Amino acid sequence: MEVKIGIADSNRELAFKTGMSPEDVEKRVEAALTAQGRSVLELEDEKGRRYLVSTDKVAYVEIGETARRAVGFLS
């Protein structure tokens, strides 16, 4: 599954693939964004790398399946 995180005051987004389910990602994002005080959103990709983003800088989070490319000729 692919996750994209838009960061405030940045023209780039953080994009990576994770083995987590969409529900698990959504729960982590919601918990981090609704926490009192300063909070950090923590997610992990397929290779075990951890991503930490301060929640006051999160502009948006896009959760979606990785699109499969068609192989061969399409008509």
Order of alpha helices (4+ residues) and beta strands (2+ residues): beta-beta-alpha-beta-beta-beta
